[in-house]
């Protein structure tokens, strides 16, 4: 990553800001993947819970 100071040239500042935006995009993609994985886990847990309740009801009935 490029360090930007008061004496930096315009090209250096533009390059640094582009690198920072790329880094932000990568962080956003990672966060979305984590959220998607957590959503999948939640759906799986509730599906298994529902199946267990149905099985329990069938056994009792």
N, CA, C and O of each residue as an XYZ file, in Angstrom:
244
protein
N       0.848     -1.172      0.000
C       0.000      0.000      0.000
C       0.896      1.238      0.000
O       1.940      1.263      0.651
N       0.482      2.236     -0.722
C       1.254      3.461     -0.868
C       0.924      4.405      0.279
O      -0.237      4.571      0.652
N       1.970      5.023      0.835
C       1.779      5.998      1.907
C       1.600      7.381      1.280
O       2.394      7.796      0.436
N       0.562      8.078      1.696
C       0.267      9.398      1.142
C       0.600     10.455      2.185
O       0.151     10.377      3.329
N       1.395     11.445      1.779
C       1.755     12.561      2.659
C       1.380     13.865      1.966
O       0.858     13.866      0.851
N       1.656     14.977      2.647
C       1.329     16.282      2.067
C       2.081     16.534      0.765
O       1.579     17.231     -0.117
N       3.280     15.973      0.639
C       4.091     16.230     -0.556
C       3.873     15.187     -1.657
O       4.604     15.180     -2.648
N       2.893     14.317     -1.499
C       2.632     13.282     -2.504
C       2.107     13.899     -3.791
O       1.414     14.916     -3.784
N       2.458     13.257     -4.887
C       1.965     13.698     -6.185
C       0.537     13.207     -6.389
O       0.082     12.271     -5.732
N      -0.146     13.855     -7.302
C      -1.540     13.506     -7.580
C      -1.676     12.043     -7.997
O      -2.610     11.362     -7.572
N      -0.751     11.557     -8.827
C      -0.810     10.164     -9.287
C      -0.694      9.187     -8.122
O      -1.369      8.159     -8.093
N       0.175      9.520     -7.154
C       0.331      8.655     -5.982
C      -0.951      8.617     -5.155
O      -1.346      7.567     -4.649
N      -1.585      9.763     -5.027
C      -2.826      9.839     -4.254
C      -3.927      9.038     -4.944
O      -4.677      8.314     -4.288
N      -4.023      9.168     -6.266
C      -5.032      8.420     -7.025
C      -4.777      6.921     -6.908
O      -5.708      6.142     -6.702
N      -3.517      6.520     -7.041
C      -3.171      5.101     -6.926
C      -3.513      4.572     -5.538
O      -4.067      3.481     -5.404
N      -3.183      5.341     -4.513
C      -3.471      4.919     -3.142
C      -4.969      4.799     -2.911
O      -5.424      3.862     -2.254
N      -5.738      5.739     -3.446
C      -7.190      5.675     -3.249
C      -7.796      4.497     -4.012
O      -8.741      3.870     -3.534
N      -7.258      4.193     -5.196
C      -7.742      3.024     -5.951
C      -7.429      1.731     -5.209
O      -8.258      0.823     -5.160
N      -6.225      1.647     -4.630
C      -5.864      0.461     -3.852
C      -6.781      0.313     -2.641
O      -7.202     -0.791     -2.298
N      -7.081      1.437     -2.002
C      -7.952      1.401     -0.827
C      -9.365      0.957     -1.214
O      -9.988      0.178     -0.492
N      -9.868      1.442     -2.336
C     -11.203      1.032     -2.788
C     -11.223     -0.451     -3.139
O     -12.202     -1.139     -2.853
N     -10.149     -0.953     -3.758
C     -10.055     -2.389     -4.047
C     -10.065     -3.197     -2.754
O     -10.727     -4.231     -2.666
N      -9.332     -2.720     -1.757
C      -9.284     -3.405     -0.464
C     -10.673     -3.409      0.176
O     -11.102     -4.422      0.729
N     -11.375     -2.272      0.100
C     -12.736     -2.205      0.652
C     -13.664     -3.187     -0.059
O     -14.480     -3.844      0.587
N     -13.548     -3.293     -1.370
C     -14.363     -4.247     -2.135
C     -14.094     -5.677     -1.685
O     -15.022     -6.473     -1.546
N     -12.822     -6.002     -1.458
C     -12.476     -7.347     -0.991
C     -13.077     -7.619      0.385
O     -13.585     -8.710      0.644
N     -13.017     -6.622      1.264
C     -13.576     -6.794      2.607
C     -15.088     -6.986      2.543
O     -15.646     -7.792      3.288
N     -15.747     -6.253      1.662
C     -17.192     -6.389      1.503
C     -17.553     -7.777      0.981
O     -18.505     -8.394      1.459
N     -16.795     -8.268      0.003
C     -17.045     -9.613     -0.528
C     -16.884    -10.664      0.563
O     -17.693    -11.586      0.661
N     -15.845    -10.530      1.382
C     -15.637    -11.481      2.476
C     -16.780    -11.424      3.482
O     -17.254    -12.460      3.950
N     -17.222    -10.216      3.811
C     -18.321    -10.069      4.768
C     -19.602    -10.695      4.225
O     -20.348    -11.328      4.973
N     -19.861    -10.524      2.936
C     -21.058    -11.111      2.338
C     -20.983    -12.633      2.329
O     -21.992    -13.305      2.542
N     -19.789    -13.183      2.083
C     -19.626    -14.642      2.113
C     -19.872    -15.184      3.516
O     -20.513    -16.221      3.682
N     -19.359    -14.479      4.526
C     -19.566    -14.903      5.914
C     -21.042    -14.866      6.256
O     -21.564    -15.792      6.877
N     -21.718    -13.796      5.851
C     -23.148    -13.687      6.147
C     -23.938    -14.796      5.452
O     -24.851    -15.375      6.041
N     -23.589    -15.088      4.210
C     -24.275    -16.149      3.467
C     -24.085    -17.497      4.160
O     -25.022    -18.289      4.264
N     -22.864    -17.750      4.633
C     -22.582    -18.999      5.339
C     -23.395    -19.082      6.627
O     -23.933    -20.140      6.955
N     -23.485    -17.967      7.359
C     -24.263    -17.953      8.599
C     -25.741    -18.185      8.313
O     -26.415    -18.885      9.069
N     -26.251    -17.605      7.231
C     -27.651    -17.823      6.856
C     -27.902    -19.292      6.526
O     -28.931    -19.851      6.905
N     -26.962    -19.911      5.821
C     -27.109    -21.329      5.475
C     -27.113    -22.190      6.736
O     -27.880    -23.148      6.832
N     -26.261    -21.852      7.701
C     -26.225    -22.602      8.961
C     -27.550    -22.458      9.703
O     -28.068    -23.432     10.247
N     -28.097    -21.243      9.725
C     -29.361    -21.004     10.416
C     -30.485    -21.814      9.784
O     -31.281    -22.431     10.493
N     -30.555    -21.817      8.465
C     -31.589    -22.587      7.764
C     -31.433    -24.073      8.067
O     -32.424    -24.766      8.300
N     -30.201    -24.563      8.065
C     -29.968    -25.975      8.337
C     -30.390    -26.334      9.762
O     -31.013    -27.374      9.976
N     -30.062    -25.493     10.728
C     -30.420    -25.762     12.126
C     -31.932    -25.811     12.292
O     -32.450    -26.728     12.929
N     -32.649    -24.841     11.731
C     -34.104    -24.830     11.873
C     -34.754    -25.983     11.112
O     -35.775    -26.514     11.550
N     -34.177    -26.371      9.986
C     -34.702    -27.531      9.253
C     -34.545    -28.801     10.080
O     -35.475    -29.601     10.178
N     -33.373    -28.984     10.670
C     -33.151    -30.154     11.518
C     -34.065    -30.136     12.737
O     -34.594    -31.174     13.136
N     -34.248    -28.969     13.322
C     -35.150    -28.846     14.469
C     -36.575    -29.221     14.068
O     -37.260    -29.929     14.807
N     -37.018    -28.758     12.921
C     -38.352    -29.106     12.428
C     -38.497    -30.597     12.197
O     -39.526    -31.185     12.528
N     -37.462    -31.212     11.625
C     -37.517    -32.663     11.399
C     -37.573    -33.425     12.716
O     -38.301    -34.411     12.834
N     -36.815    -32.977     13.696
C     -36.842    -33.637     15.003
C     -38.212    -33.516     15.663
O     -38.693    -34.470     16.274
N     -38.836    -32.357     15.544
C     -40.178    -32.168     16.112
C     -41.176    -33.081     15.413
O     -42.011    -33.702     16.070
N     -41.100    -33.171     14.084
C     -42.000    -34.068     13.353
C     -41.763    -35.524     13.739
O     -42.716    -36.282     13.920
N     -40.506    -35.916     13.864
C     -40.186    -37.289     14.259
C     -40.704    -37.582     15.662
O     -41.267    -38.647     15.914
N     -40.513    -36.642     16.562
C     -40.993    -36.789     17.941
C     -42.514    -36.924     17.956
O     -43.056    -37.768     18.669
N     -43.201    -36.097     17.172
C     -44.659    -36.180     17.083
C     -45.113    -37.511     16.512
O     -46.107    -38.076     16.967
N     -44.397    -38.014     15.522
C     -44.748    -39.307     14.919
C     -44.549    -40.442     15.921
O     -45.376    -41.350     16.006
N     -43.458    -40.391     16.674
C     -43.179    -41.437     17.663
C     -44.245    -41.442     18.756
O     -44.708    -42.507     19.163
N     -44.632    -40.274     19.229
C     -45.650    -40.186     20.288
C     -47.011    -40.624     19.761
O     -47.768    -41.283     20.474
N     -47.325    -40.268     18.535
C     -48.637    -40.593     17.963
C     -48.697    -42.046     17.643
O     -49.718    -42.528     17.152
